[in-house]
Amino acid sequence: MAVTRCECIETNKYELEFTVDAEGFEAALQKAYNKEKKNIAIPGFRKGKVPRALAEKYFGENAFYETAVNILINERIFDAIDEAELKPIAQPEVEVTSISKEEGVVIKATCINYPEVTLGEYKGITAAKPDNTVTDEQLDSQLEMLRRKGMRLVSVERAAENDDNVNIDFEGFVDEVAFEGGKAEGFDLKLGSGQFIPGFEDQIVGHNVGDEFDVNVTFPEEYHVSDLAGKPAVFKVKLNEIRVEELPELDDELVKDYSDFNTVDEYKADCKERLEAQLEARINTEVENAIFRTLIDRTTVEIPDIMIEDRITRSINDFESRLMSQGMRVDTYLQYTGMSMEDFRESYRAKATDEVKLRLALEKIAEIENLEVSEEEIEKGLAELSKQYNMPVEKIKQLMPMGAYHDDLLVGKASELVKENAVITDAVDNDIVSEAVEAASAE
């Protein structure tokens, strides 16, 4: 075998041509005959006992060409790729450009090659880290959630106001005809919640218990029931009750009833400690994202579409796995959201592009820094996975491509190197702090 041509025909795409001489082709033909002879039948010979020369005379000289070429491709193509110093990211497209017993075989392979990566400065990246101190106001917001656990609704005798909780009977009509799903009795509604179509809740404000009145609205053009979309409607409404929220005082008894603590001070101290820990974790994530955002921006690479499409597919597969745990499939989700699969995939493209670019940058850093992963590190990682998934290490090795796992650990080392060499400065970012506290409060 000899590589006769390796040419870049466009970015990351190469045409590789290699030849197998007549002797090599003859050896492949003999292997092809040996593989297929058990199925060959010619009158006068038992099945599987037909000589090769006779089979080629009977079926044609090229009877074993296709099998022989497949054998050559399987045996020789990756040697040719190595000789050309290519690193394909997908199965090459293969084409036979010339074939004869006298001259041998010429094979052309089109490869999408691993992209070349040019790094900017990846040491000393700066990122600002906001202070993680929880303010009294933020702590009060968390304490308010405990009070809401003890909330009760109290009936009042006055006109309804926004934020009141009302109980109503209603029936809806379009063109003076009642429509399906437009009637209910004893329905609880919080005014201002936006639970009903625009204008409905506003027209209850100002009415008193016992009032019977009409609510005039127009269904939105994009309303999910097509027969009602864009149409004016009249709802006959009766206001049965108006209730307001009454919150208990924050005292030791409330703490005992709705937490694992005995006093307000104990509960406050725990809240503050938990909020600070969650806030620190959130801020650290934001800082890490900022570091990697800078690394991505400083990296130059033309990414083959196939790498991005593969990343999108894996992201959607992960999303579908999460959906299935909730009893839903992606196609059902798309029906609910009104998205096509094409639009859904496109919504992942920017994120997938960044993820691929970051991975390529970290792989390049690992190469430049001569990073290595020891057998001990691999075994330690597998032991942690074994504990996490409650599965024997040997089983994990069977299920997980170990080469890919090694590469993941290597990329992890490059990631730590970038973070360890980053320059973190103090900053105040109220948006990050507020979002983190809100996230902590919701848990």
C-alpha positions as CSV (number, residue, x, y, z in Angstrom):
1,M,0.0,0.0,0.0
2,A,1.2,3.5,-0.8
3,V,-0.4,6.9,-0.2
4,T,-0.2,8.8,-3.5
5,R,-2.2,11.9,-2.7
6,C,-3.4,13.8,0.3
7,E,-5.1,17.1,-0.5
8,C,-7.1,19.6,1.5
9,I,-10.1,20.4,-0.7
10,E,-11.8,22.7,1.8
11,T,-11.5,23.7,5.5
12,N,-11.1,20.5,7.5
13,K,-11.9,18.3,4.5
14,Y,-9.2,16.1,2.9
15,E,-9.1,13.8,-0.1
16,L,-6.7,10.9,0.5
17,E,-5.7,8.5,-2.3
18,F,-3.8,5.3,-1.8
19,T,-3.0,2.3,-4.0
20,V,-2.8,-1.4,-3.4
21,D,-0.6,-3.2,-5.9
22,A,-1.5,-6.3,-7.9
23,E,0.0,-8.6,-5.4
24,G,-2.0,-7.1,-2.5
25,F,-5.2,-7.2,-4.6
26,E,-4.6,-10.8,-5.4
27,A,-4.2,-11.7,-1.7
28,A,-7.5,-9.8,-1.0
29,L,-9.3,-11.7,-3.8
30,Q,-8.2,-15.0,-2.3
31,K,-9.5,-13.9,1.1
32,A,-12.8,-13.0,-0.6
33,Y,-13.0,-16.4,-2.3
34,N,-12.3,-18.2,1.0
35,K,-15.0,-16.1,2.7
36,E,-17.7,-16.7,0.0
37,K,-16.9,-20.2,-1.4
38,K,-19.2,-22.0,1.1
39,N,-22.1,-20.3,-0.7
40,I,-21.0,-21.0,-4.3
41,A,-22.9,-23.6,-6.3
42,I,-22.2,-24.7,-9.9
43,P,-23.7,-27.7,-11.6
44,G,-21.4,-30.7,-11.3
45,F,-19.8,-29.5,-8.0
46,R,-20.9,-29.8,-4.5
47,K,-21.8,-26.5,-2.8
48,G,-18.6,-25.0,-1.3
49,K,-16.2,-27.1,-3.4
50,V,-16.1,-24.9,-6.6
51,P,-12.5,-23.9,-7.4
52,R,-11.9,-20.2,-7.5
53,A,-10.7,-20.1,-11.2
54,L,-13.9,-21.9,-12.3
55,A,-16.1,-19.6,-10.2
56,E,-14.5,-16.6,-11.8
57,K,-15.0,-18.1,-15.2
58,Y,-18.6,-19.0,-14.5
59,F,-19.6,-15.7,-12.7
60,G,-17.2,-13.3,-14.3
61,E,-13.6,-12.2,-13.5
62,N,-14.9,-9.5,-11.1
63,A,-17.0,-12.0,-9.1
64,F,-15.0,-11.3,-5.9
65,Y,-14.0,-7.7,-6.5
66,E,-16.6,-6.1,-4.2
67,T,-15.8,-8.4,-1.2
68,A,-12.0,-8.0,-1.9
69,V,-12.2,-4.2,-2.0
70,N,-14.2,-4.2,1.3
71,I,-11.4,-6.4,2.8
72,L,-8.7,-4.0,1.6
73,I,-10.6,-0.9,2.9
74,N,-11.0,-2.5,6.3
75,E,-7.4,-3.6,6.4
76,R,-5.6,-0.6,4.9
77,I,-7.6,2.6,5.2
78,F,-6.6,3.5,8.7
79,D,-2.9,2.7,8.0
80,A,-3.3,5.1,5.0
81,I,-4.9,7.7,7.3
82,D,-2.1,7.4,9.8
83,E,0.5,7.7,7.1
84,A,-1.1,10.9,5.9
85,E,-1.2,12.1,9.5
86,L,-4.9,12.8,9.4
87,K,-7.3,12.6,12.3
88,P,-10.8,12.0,10.9
89,I,-13.8,12.8,13.2
90,A,-16.2,10.5,11.3
91,Q,-16.2,7.5,9.0
92,P,-14.5,8.4,5.8
93,E,-16.4,8.3,2.5
94,V,-14.7,5.8,0.3
95,E,-14.6,5.4,-3.5
96,V,-12.7,3.0,-5.8
97,T,-11.3,5.0,-8.6
98,S,-9.4,2.2,-10.4
99,I,-9.3,-1.6,-10.2
100,S,-7.7,-4.4,-12.2
101,K,-5.8,-7.6,-11.5
102,E,-2.9,-6.3,-13.4
103,E,-2.6,-2.8,-11.9
104,G,-4.2,-3.3,-8.5
105,V,-6.6,-1.0,-6.8
106,V,-6.7,2.8,-6.3
107,I,-8.9,4.0,-3.4
108,K,-10.0,7.5,-2.6
109,A,-11.2,8.4,0.9
110,T,-12.8,11.8,1.8
111,C,-12.2,12.6,5.4
112,I,-13.6,15.3,7.7
113,N,-10.4,16.1,9.7
114,Y,-10.1,17.1,13.3
115,P,-10.0,21.0,13.2
116,E,-6.8,23.0,13.9
117,V,-7.1,25.1,17.0
118,T,-5.3,28.4,17.6
119,L,-5.3,29.5,21.2
120,G,-5.0,33.0,22.6
121,E,-3.6,33.5,26.1
122,Y,-5.2,31.0,28.4
123,K,-3.2,31.8,31.6
124,G,-4.1,34.9,33.6
125,I,-7.7,35.2,32.4
126,T,-9.4,37.8,34.7
127,A,-12.8,37.4,36.1
128,A,-14.7,39.4,38.8
129,K,-16.2,37.7,41.8
130,P,-19.0,39.5,43.6
131,D,-19.2,39.4,47.4
132,N,-21.3,36.5,48.8
133,T,-22.6,38.3,51.9
134,V,-26.3,37.8,52.5
135,T,-28.0,41.1,53.4
136,D,-30.7,41.5,56.0
137,E,-33.2,42.2,53.2
138,Q,-32.3,39.0,51.5
139,L,-32.6,37.0,54.7
140,D,-35.9,38.6,55.5
141,S,-37.2,37.4,52.1
142,Q,-36.3,33.8,53.1
143,L,-38.0,34.2,56.5
144,E,-41.1,35.5,54.8
145,M,-41.4,32.2,53.0
146,L,-41.7,30.5,56.4
147,R,-44.5,32.9,57.4
148,R,-46.3,32.0,54.2
149,K,-46.3,28.4,55.1
150,G,-48.5,29.3,58.1
151,M,-50.7,31.6,55.9
152,R,-54.4,31.4,56.2
153,L,-57.2,33.0,54.1
154,V,-59.7,35.2,56.0
155,S,-63.1,36.3,54.5
156,V,-63.7,40.0,54.3
157,E,-66.8,42.1,53.6
158,R,-65.7,44.8,51.2
159,A,-65.2,45.3,47.5
160,A,-62.7,43.0,45.7
161,E,-59.2,44.3,45.2
162,N,-56.2,43.1,43.3
163,D,-54.3,40.3,45.1
164,D,-57.5,39.2,46.8
165,N,-58.5,35.5,46.6
166,V,-62.1,35.2,45.3
167,N,-64.5,32.4,44.9
168,I,-66.8,32.7,41.8
169,D,-69.3,30.9,39.6
170,F,-69.1,31.7,35.9
171,E,-70.3,30.6,32.5
172,G,-69.0,31.9,29.2
173,F,-70.9,32.7,26.0
174,V,-69.8,33.4,22.4
175,D,-72.6,34.8,20.2
176,E,-75.0,34.1,23.2
177,V,-74.2,30.4,23.0
178,A,-72.4,28.7,25.9
179,F,-69.2,27.1,24.9
180,E,-67.6,23.9,26.2
181,G,-65.2,24.3,29.1
182,G,-66.5,27.8,29.9
183,K,-68.5,27.0,33.1
184,A,-67.5,26.4,36.7
185,E,-68.9,26.7,40.2
186,G,-67.0,27.5,43.3
187,F,-63.9,28.4,41.4
188,D,-61.0,29.9,43.5
189,L,-59.1,32.7,41.8
190,K,-56.3,35.1,42.9
191,L,-57.0,38.4,41.3
192,G,-54.0,39.8,39.4
193,S,-52.5,36.3,38.9
194,G,-53.1,36.3,35.2
195,Q,-54.7,32.9,35.4
196,F,-57.6,34.0,33.2
197,I,-57.5,35.7,29.8
198,P,-56.6,39.4,29.8
199,G,-59.3,41.7,31.2
200,F,-61.3,39.0,33.1
201,E,-59.8,39.5,36.5
202,D,-59.7,43.3,36.3
203,Q,-63.5,43.3,35.9
204,I,-64.1,41.5,39.2
205,V,-62.2,44.2,41.1
206,G,-64.7,46.6,42.7
207,H,-67.5,44.1,43.1
208,N,-68.9,42.8,46.4
209,V,-69.9,39.4,47.7
210,G,-73.3,38.4,46.1
211,D,-72.9,40.5,43.0
212,E,-73.9,39.0,39.7
213,F,-72.4,40.7,36.7
214,D,-71.1,40.3,33.1
215,V,-67.4,40.2,32.2
216,N,-66.7,41.2,28.6
217,V,-63.4,39.9,27.1
218,T,-61.9,38.9,23.8
219,F,-60.0,35.7,23.4
220,P,-56.4,36.2,22.2
221,E,-55.7,35.5,18.5
222,E,-53.2,32.7,19.6
223,Y,-55.7,31.1,22.0
224,H,-55.2,27.3,22.2
225,V,-58.8,26.5,21.3
226,S,-59.1,27.5,17.7
227,D,-62.9,27.9,17.7
228,L,-62.5,30.7,20.4
229,A,-59.4,32.4,19.2
230,G,-59.9,36.1,18.5
231,K,-63.6,36.0,19.4
232,P,-65.4,38.3,21.9
233,A,-67.1,36.5,24.8
234,V,-69.4,37.4,27.7
235,F,-69.0,35.6,31.1
236,K,-71.9,35.6,33.5
237,V,-70.2,35.8,36.9
238,K,-71.3,35.6,40.5
239,L,-69.0,36.6,43.3
240,N,-69.3,34.1,46.2
241,E,-66.6,35.1,48.6
242,I,-63.6,37.5,49.0
243,R,-60.7,36.3,51.2
244,V,-57.3,38.0,52.1
245,E,-54.1,36.4,53.1
246,E,-53.2,36.6,56.7
247,L,-49.6,35.8,57.7
248,P,-48.6,34.7,61.2
249,E,-46.0,36.4,63.3
250,L,-42.5,35.0,63.1
251,D,-42.1,33.5,66.5
252,D,-40.7,30.3,68.1
253,E,-44.0,28.5,67.8
254,L,-44.1,29.1,64.0
255,V,-40.5,27.9,63.7
256,K,-41.3,24.7,65.6
257,D,-44.4,24.0,63.5
258,Y,-42.7,24.5,60.1
259,S,-39.0,23.7,60.5
260,D,-36.6,21.4,62.4
261,F,-35.6,24.2,64.8
262,N,-36.9,25.4,68.1
263,T,-36.2,29.1,68.0
264,V,-36.3,32.0,65.5
265,D,-32.6,32.7,66.2
266,E,-31.7,29.1,65.3
267,Y,-33.7,29.2,62.2
268,K,-32.2,32.5,61.1
269,A,-28.7,31.3,61.6
270,D,-29.4,28.2,59.5
271,C,-31.0,30.2,56.8
272,K,-28.1,32.6,56.6
273,E,-25.5,29.8,56.5
274,R,-27.5,27.9,53.8
275,L,-28.0,31.0,51.7
276,E,-24.3,32.0,51.9
277,A,-23.3,28.4,50.8
278,Q,-25.7,28.4,47.9
279,L,-24.8,31.9,46.9
280,E,-21.1,31.0,47.0
281,A,-21.7,28.0,44.8
282,R,-23.7,30.1,42.3
283,I,-21.2,32.9,42.2
284,N,-18.3,30.3,41.7
285,T,-20.3,28.9,38.7
286,E,-20.7,32.4,37.3
287,V,-17.0,33.1,37.7
288,E,-16.1,29.8,36.0
289,N,-18.5,30.6,33.2
290,A,-16.8,34.0,32.7
291,I,-13.4,32.4,32.6
292,F,-14.5,29.9,30.0
293,R,-16.3,32.5,28.0
294,T,-13.1,34.4,27.7
295,L,-11.2,31.3,26.7
296,I,-13.8,30.6,24.0
297,D,-13.6,34.1,22.7
298,R,-9.8,33.9,22.5
299,T,-9.9,30.6,20.6
300,T,-9.8,30.5,16.8
301,V,-11.1,27.4,15.1
302,E,-13.4,26.4,12.2
303,I,-15.6,23.7,13.6
304,P,-17.0,21.1,11.1
305,D,-20.7,21.0,11.1
306,I,-20.8,17.4,12.0
307,M,-19.2,18.1,15.4
308,I,-21.9,20.7,16.2
309,E,-24.7,18.5,14.9
310,D,-23.5,15.6,17.1
311,R,-23.3,17.9,20.1
312,I,-26.9,19.1,19.4
313,T,-28.1,15.5,19.1
314,R,-26.5,14.5,22.4
315,S,-28.1,17.5,24.1
316,I,-31.5,16.7,22.8
317,N,-31.0,13.0,23.9
318,D,-30.2,14.3,27.4
319,F,-33.3,16.5,27.4
320,E,-35.5,13.6,26.2
321,S,-34.2,11.4,29.0
322,R,-35.2,14.0,31.5
323,L,-38.6,14.4,29.9
324,M,-39.2,10.6,29.9
325,S,-38.5,10.5,33.6
326,Q,-41.6,12.9,33.8
327,G,-43.6,10.7,31.5
328,M,-43.3,12.8,28.4
329,R,-41.6,12.4,25.0
330,V,-39.9,15.1,22.9
331,D,-42.5,14.9,20.1
332,T,-45.3,15.6,22.7
333,Y,-43.2,18.5,24.1
334,L,-42.9,19.9,20.6
335,Q,-46.6,19.7,20.0
336,Y,-47.2,21.6,23.3
337,T,-44.7,24.3,22.4
338,G,-45.6,24.5,18.7
339,M,-42.0,24.0,17.7
340,S,-40.7,21.9,14.8
341,M,-37.8,19.5,15.4
342,E,-35.7,21.7,13.0
343,D,-36.4,24.8,15.1
344,F,-35.8,22.8,18.3
345,R,-32.4,21.7,17.1
346,E,-31.6,25.2,16.0
347,S,-32.4,26.5,19.5
348,Y,-29.4,24.4,20.8
349,R,-26.9,25.5,18.1
350,A,-25.3,28.5,19.8
351,K,-24.8,26.6,23.1
352,A,-23.6,23.5,21.2
353,T,-21.1,25.6,19.3
354,D,-19.6,27.1,22.5
355,E,-19.4,23.7,24.1
356,V,-17.5,22.1,21.2
357,K,-15.2,25.2,20.9
358,L,-14.4,25.0,24.6
359,R,-13.7,21.3,24.4
360,L,-11.4,21.8,21.5
361,A,-9.6,24.6,23.4
362,L,-9.1,22.5,26.5
363,E,-7.8,19.5,24.4
364,K,-5.3,21.9,22.8
365,I,-4.2,23.2,26.2
366,A,-3.7,19.6,27.4
367,E,-1.5,18.9,24.4
368,I,0.5,22.1,24.8
369,E,1.0,21.5,28.5
370,N,1.8,17.8,28.0
371,L,-0.8,16.9,30.6
372,E,-1.3,13.2,31.3
373,V,-3.7,11.0,33.1
374,S,-2.3,8.2,35.2
375,E,-3.8,4.7,35.7
376,E,-4.3,5.6,39.4
377,E,-6.4,8.6,38.4
378,I,-8.5,6.5,36.1
379,E,-9.1,3.9,38.7
380,K,-9.9,6.6,41.3
381,G,-12.4,8.1,38.9
382,L,-14.0,4.8,38.2
383,A,-14.3,4.0,41.9
384,E,-16.2,7.3,42.4
385,L,-18.5,6.4,39.5
386,S,-19.0,3.0,41.0
387,K,-20.1,4.6,44.2
388,Q,-22.3,7.2,42.5
389,Y,-24.2,4.7,40.3
390,N,-24.0,1.8,42.8
391,M,-22.4,-0.4,40.1
392,P,-19.3,-2.6,40.0
393,V,-16.3,-1.0,38.4
394,E,-16.0,-3.8,35.9
395,K,-19.5,-3.2,34.7
396,I,-18.8,0.5,34.3
397,K,-15.7,-0.4,32.2
398,Q,-17.9,-2.6,29.9
399,L,-20.5,0.2,29.4
400,M,-18.1,3.2,29.1
401,P,-15.6,3.7,26.2
402,M,-12.4,3.9,28.2
403,G,-10.6,5.9,25.6
404,A,-13.3,8.6,25.8
405,Y,-13.2,8.5,29.6
406,H,-9.4,9.0,29.6
407,D,-9.9,12.0,27.3
408,D,-12.6,13.5,29.6
409,L,-10.2,13.3,32.5
410,L,-7.5,15.0,30.5
411,V,-9.9,17.8,29.5
412,G,-10.8,18.1,33.2
413,K,-7.2,18.6,34.0
414,A,-6.8,21.3,31.4
415,S,-10.0,23.0,32.8
416,E,-8.5,23.0,36.3
417,L,-5.2,24.5,34.9
418,V,-7.1,27.4,33.3
419,K,-9.1,28.1,36.5
420,E,-6.0,27.8,38.8
421,N,-4.2,30.4,36.6
422,A,-7.1,32.8,36.4
423,V,-6.9,36.2,38.2
424,I,-10.0,36.7,40.3
425,T,-10.9,40.2,41.4
426,D,-13.5,41.5,43.8
427,A,-16.6,43.1,42.3
428,V,-20.2,43.9,43.2
429,D,-22.7,42.4,40.8
430,N,-26.2,42.8,42.4
431,D,-27.8,40.8,39.6
432,I,-25.8,37.7,40.3
433,V,-26.3,38.0,44.0
434,S,-30.1,38.6,43.7
435,E,-30.5,35.7,41.3
436,A,-28.6,33.4,43.5
437,V,-30.6,34.3,46.6
438,E,-33.8,33.8,44.6
439,A,-32.7,30.4,43.5
440,A,-31.7,29.5,47.1
441,S,-35.0,30.7,48.4
442,A,-36.9,28.6,45.9
443,E,-35.3,25.4,47.1
